[in-house]
Each structure stands twice: as C-alpha cells, then as structure tokens.
Amino acid sequence: MPADSEQQRRAAGAALSAKRDDTRVSDLKGASKEMYDSMTEEELSDMASKDE
C-alpha cells in the first residue's frame, strides 16, 4: 500500500531506516515514530515505495 502523500512516504522511509538499524530510533519524531512502533518492516517498505 503506497503512501497517499509525499509526507507519509518520507515518514515511512524514516521509520524503515530505523527498523533496519540505519538510523537511531531516538531520532524519529511524530508520524515516523508512530509508524516505527506500529508497523512491520514489510509494511513500511510498501508504504515508502513510490508506486503510483
């Protein structure tokens, strides 16, 4: 399920980066932190993709 907006895609990308240990979880804020806590890596990958 691709994101509905560029902002959602960016937040999902940030959360995905943290899931993959490329970014510190403590650097996440707002929507990206919520996505990190509530979504799987696969779900985040789908949302961060730019399929249109």
VMD Tcl script that builds the backbone (N, CA, C; Angstrom):
set m [mol new atoms 156]
animate dup $m
set s [atomselect $m all]
$s set {name element resname resid chain x y z} {
  {N N MET 1 A 0.845 -1.171 0.000}
  {CA C MET 1 A 0.000 0.000 0.000}
  {C C MET 1 A 0.892 1.236 0.000}
  {N N PRO 2 A 1.089 1.858 -1.131}
  {CA C PRO 2 A 1.887 3.076 -1.179}
  {C C PRO 2 A 1.226 4.203 -0.392}
  {N N ALA 3 A 2.032 5.136 0.051}
  {CA C ALA 3 A 1.525 6.272 0.826}
  {C C ALA 3 A 0.656 7.168 -0.044}
  {N N ASP 4 A -0.255 7.884 0.608}
  {CA C ASP 4 A -1.137 8.807 -0.095}
  {C C ASP 4 A -0.452 10.136 -0.381}
  {N N SER 5 A 0.579 10.469 0.369}
  {CA C SER 5 A 1.246 11.754 0.186}
  {C C SER 5 A 2.755 11.592 0.317}
  {N N GLU 6 A 3.466 12.594 -0.157}
  {CA C GLU 6 A 4.922 12.608 -0.046}
  {C C GLU 6 A 5.351 12.611 1.423}
  {N N GLN 7 A 4.621 13.313 2.272}
  {CA C GLN 7 A 4.954 13.358 3.700}
  {C C GLN 7 A 4.844 11.979 4.336}
  {N N GLN 8 A 3.801 11.235 3.987}
  {CA C GLN 8 A 3.642 9.879 4.523}
  {C C GLN 8 A 4.778 8.986 4.041}
  {N N ARG 9 A 5.152 9.146 2.784}
  {CA C ARG 9 A 6.225 8.338 2.208}
  {C C ARG 9 A 7.546 8.613 2.921}
  {N N ARG 10 A 7.810 9.873 3.207}
  {CA C ARG 10 A 9.043 10.238 3.906}
  {C C ARG 10 A 9.051 9.707 5.338}
  {N N ALA 11 A 7.915 9.812 6.020}
  {CA C ALA 11 A 7.823 9.310 7.397}
  {C C ALA 11 A 8.035 7.800 7.416}
  {N N ALA 12 A 7.429 7.106 6.453}
  {CA C ALA 12 A 7.597 5.656 6.372}
  {C C ALA 12 A 9.050 5.306 6.066}
  {N N GLY 13 A 9.686 6.084 5.209}
  {CA C GLY 13 A 11.093 5.850 4.889}
  {C C GLY 13 A 11.996 6.029 6.101}
  {N N ALA 14 A 11.710 7.041 6.906}
  {CA C ALA 14 A 12.495 7.273 8.122}
  {C C ALA 14 A 12.301 6.126 9.110}
  {N N ALA 15 A 11.062 5.689 9.271}
  {CA C ALA 15 A 10.778 4.574 10.178}
  {C C ALA 15 A 11.441 3.291 9.677}
  {N N LEU 16 A 11.406 3.077 8.381}
  {CA C LEU 16 A 12.034 1.897 7.791}
  {C C LEU 16 A 13.547 1.921 8.020}
  {N N SER 17 A 14.143 3.077 7.880}
  {CA C SER 17 A 15.575 3.220 8.128}
  {C C SER 17 A 15.925 2.830 9.562}
  {N N ALA 18 A 15.090 3.217 10.499}
  {CA C ALA 18 A 15.322 2.854 11.901}
  {C C ALA 18 A 15.116 1.354 12.119}
  {N N LYS 19 A 14.112 0.774 11.462}
  {CA C LYS 19 A 13.883 -0.674 11.591}
  {C C LYS 19 A 15.103 -1.448 11.107}
  {N N ARG 20 A 15.778 -0.910 10.101}
  {CA C ARG 20 A 16.944 -1.584 9.521}
  {C C ARG 20 A 18.245 -1.183 10.216}
  {N N ASP 21 A 18.124 -0.451 11.326}
  {CA C ASP 21 A 19.276 -0.002 12.118}
  {C C ASP 21 A 20.202 0.938 11.359}
  {N N ASP 22 A 19.674 1.657 10.367}
  {CA C ASP 22 A 20.463 2.655 9.652}
  {C C ASP 22 A 20.332 4.029 10.304}
  {N N THR 23 A 19.299 4.209 11.106}
  {CA C THR 23 A 19.007 5.463 11.805}
  {C C THR 23 A 18.669 5.120 13.245}
  {N N ARG 24 A 19.011 6.009 14.159}
  {CA C ARG 24 A 18.661 5.781 15.559}
  {C C ARG 24 A 17.169 6.020 15.775}
  {N N VAL 25 A 16.542 5.155 16.545}
  {CA C VAL 25 A 15.121 5.295 16.866}
  {C C VAL 25 A 14.887 6.609 17.598}
  {N N SER 26 A 15.834 7.032 18.397}
  {CA C SER 26 A 15.686 8.282 19.152}
  {C C SER 26 A 15.628 9.507 18.240}
  {N N ASP 27 A 16.042 9.369 16.980}
  {CA C ASP 27 A 15.960 10.476 16.023}
  {C C ASP 27 A 14.570 10.610 15.409}
  {N N LEU 28 A 13.732 9.591 15.562}
  {CA C LEU 28 A 12.387 9.629 14.986}
  {C C LEU 28 A 11.474 10.525 15.813}
  {N N LYS 29 A 10.571 11.209 15.113}
  {CA C LYS 29 A 9.597 12.075 15.780}
  {C C LYS 29 A 8.254 11.947 15.069}
  {N N GLY 30 A 7.192 12.222 15.794}
  {CA C GLY 30 A 5.862 12.302 15.204}
  {C C GLY 30 A 5.426 11.034 14.501}
  {N N ALA 31 A 4.971 11.215 13.248}
  {CA C ALA 31 A 4.404 10.108 12.479}
  {C C ALA 31 A 5.414 8.988 12.249}
  {N N SER 32 A 6.666 9.347 12.015}
  {CA C SER 32 A 7.660 8.301 11.762}
  {C C SER 32 A 7.867 7.428 12.995}
  {N N LYS 33 A 7.818 8.015 14.187}
  {CA C LYS 33 A 7.945 7.243 15.434}
  {C C LYS 33 A 6.741 6.329 15.612}
  {N N GLU 34 A 5.551 6.853 15.339}
  {CA C GLU 34 A 4.339 6.035 15.453}
  {C C GLU 34 A 4.366 4.884 14.459}
  {N N MET 35 A 4.808 5.155 13.239}
  {CA C MET 35 A 4.905 4.101 12.229}
  {C C MET 35 A 5.920 3.044 12.657}
  {N N TYR 36 A 7.042 3.475 13.200}
  {CA C TYR 36 A 8.072 2.541 13.674}
  {C C TYR 36 A 7.497 1.592 14.713}
  {N N ASP 37 A 6.712 2.144 15.630}
  {CA C ASP 37 A 6.153 1.352 16.726}
  {C C ASP 37 A 5.035 0.416 16.282}
  {N N SER 38 A 4.308 0.770 15.228}
  {CA C SER 38 A 3.087 0.029 14.916}
  {C C SER 38 A 3.124 -0.783 13.620}
  {N N MET 39 A 4.159 -0.633 12.804}
  {CA C MET 39 A 4.182 -1.305 11.509}
  {C C MET 39 A 5.397 -2.223 11.387}
  {N N THR 40 A 5.247 -3.248 10.548}
  {CA C THR 40 A 6.361 -4.152 10.280}
  {C C THR 40 A 7.279 -3.541 9.222}
  {N N GLU 41 A 8.458 -4.107 9.084}
  {CA C GLU 41 A 9.393 -3.635 8.064}
  {C C GLU 41 A 8.782 -3.762 6.668}
  {N N GLU 42 A 8.067 -4.848 6.427}
  {CA C GLU 42 A 7.435 -5.047 5.119}
  {C C GLU 42 A 6.372 -3.983 4.852}
  {N N GLU 43 A 5.551 -3.686 5.852}
  {CA C GLU 43 A 4.519 -2.652 5.692}
  {C C GLU 43 A 5.151 -1.287 5.422}
  {N N LEU 44 A 6.215 -0.985 6.140}
  {CA C LEU 44 A 6.895 0.294 5.937}
  {C C LEU 44 A 7.511 0.368 4.547}
  {N N SER 45 A 8.084 -0.728 4.101}
  {CA C SER 45 A 8.679 -0.768 2.772}
  {C C SER 45 A 7.627 -0.512 1.698}
  {N N ASP 46 A 6.472 -1.140 1.850}
  {CA C ASP 46 A 5.377 -0.923 0.900}
  {C C ASP 46 A 4.930 0.533 0.901}
  {N N MET 47 A 4.809 1.114 2.084}
  {CA C MET 47 A 4.331 2.490 2.183}
  {C C MET 47 A 5.373 3.477 1.659}
  {N N ALA 48 A 6.635 3.182 1.866}
  {CA C ALA 48 A 7.698 4.092 1.435}
  {C C ALA 48 A 7.950 4.022 -0.069}
  {N N SER 49 A 7.471 2.969 -0.716}
  {CA C SER 49 A 7.691 2.832 -2.155}
  {C C SER 49 A 6.893 3.885 -2.905}
  {N N LYS 50 A 7.378 4.212 -4.097}
  {CA C LYS 50 A 6.746 5.288 -4.860}
  {C C LYS 50 A 5.897 4.736 -6.002}
  {N N ASP 51 A 5.258 3.592 -5.783}
  {CA C ASP 51 A 4.371 3.025 -6.800}
  {C C ASP 51 A 3.175 3.943 -6.979}
  {N N GLU 52 A 2.856 4.225 -8.234}
  {CA C GLU 52 A 1.711 5.109 -8.493}
  {C C GLU 52 A 0.760 4.475 -9.462}
}
mol reanalyze $m
mol bondsrecalc $m
mol representation Tube
mol addrep $m
